[in-house]
Amino acid sequence: MKYRIYKLFTWLLSLLPFCLISGLSHFFAFIMYGIIRYRRAVVEEHIRTCFADKTRQEQKEFVKGFYYHLLYVLLSSPKLLSLPKEVLKSKHLKVKGMELFVDLQAKGHKHFIILMGHCGNWELFSAGQVYFDELGLRQEQLYRPLKNKAFDKVQKEMRTHYGSITTPKANIGRRMLQQIRDKESEGTVFAFLTDQTPSPRHVGLWANFLNRETPFLDGAERLAKKFDLPVLYLDITRERDAVYQGEIKLISAEPTAEEEHYITMTYVKLLEETIKRSPSDWLWSHKRWKFSKVD
């Protein structure tokens, strides 16, 4: 029953025009920011610390912009269930730099790792399969299963609507090995959203990120080195509501030749550049700095 309710609600949202979604986002952002104050102290503290060089008014605008953007992402993501591929590519999701995959394929590479952060509409980029189809590649997204099984099922349906695959984070090593050993398998692009806080025992390295000492996972780098998979970064720009520009950037074509932490540190630098370009578009409500290096 829960699944059917979530499915119906998601389907109804998918039918809304983008102009109405924008209006609803403004309304609910006002509720979350001014009345419910959803994690407002967390968001304000993060932005105040990370953008200490900005004025109080600028910081406040970043905070308000974040709440609007968060609501817009949540309400517009179900459009993945209704947009024709041609419309998605021509109007809403534009990606450049795909020739990097072509060049790497020409050099004999079949599988890849792409790193990204919770910037722009990260759910919309689940539809990246519409671009990988042209290259004979399958997009495989890592995800953390939700405790709510019914909503988890609906979310997976959205993320796989255009043909991509979802794999639980705990299974990614086994899944990579399976794909690489299977000589008949299609090429795979393993997509990692790796900007969230690791548990203390899973910290790969500490980096100066947005003016704060920040723990990062290095699992993607270790897997890249283990299986010799080229690593790329997806830079995301929100040009305006419902229009996002992605740009593929190469981090390393030969991960086994790189120094330790080079791949992760390059990712951290690129992610920071993405966030600084449009501060409100990152997921500031996530408790990114739960513990310090000295804890």
Secondary structure as UniProt FT lines:
FT   HELIX           2..14
FT   HELIX           18..30
FT   HELIX           31..36
FT   TURN            38..39
FT   HELIX           40..50
FT   TURN            51..53
FT   HELIX           56..76
FT   HELIX           77..81
FT   HELIX           85..87
FT   HELIX           88..92
FT   STRAND          93..96
FT   HELIX           99..106
FT   TURN            107..108
FT   STRAND          112..116
FT   TURN            122..123
FT   HELIX           124..128
FT   HELIX           129..132
FT   HELIX           133..135
FT   STRAND          137..143
FT   HELIX           149..159
FT   TURN            160..162
FT   STRAND          165..168
FT   HELIX           169..171
FT   HELIX           172..181
FT   TURN            183..184
FT   STRAND          187..193
FT   HELIX           200..202
FT   STRAND          205..209
FT   TURN            210..211
FT   STRAND          212..216
FT   HELIX           219..227
FT   STRAND          231..240
FT   TURN            241..242
FT   STRAND          243..252
FT   HELIX           255..257
FT   TURN            260..261
FT   HELIX           262..277
FT   HELIX           279..281
FT   TURN            284..285
FT   TURN            288..289
FT   TURN            293..294
//
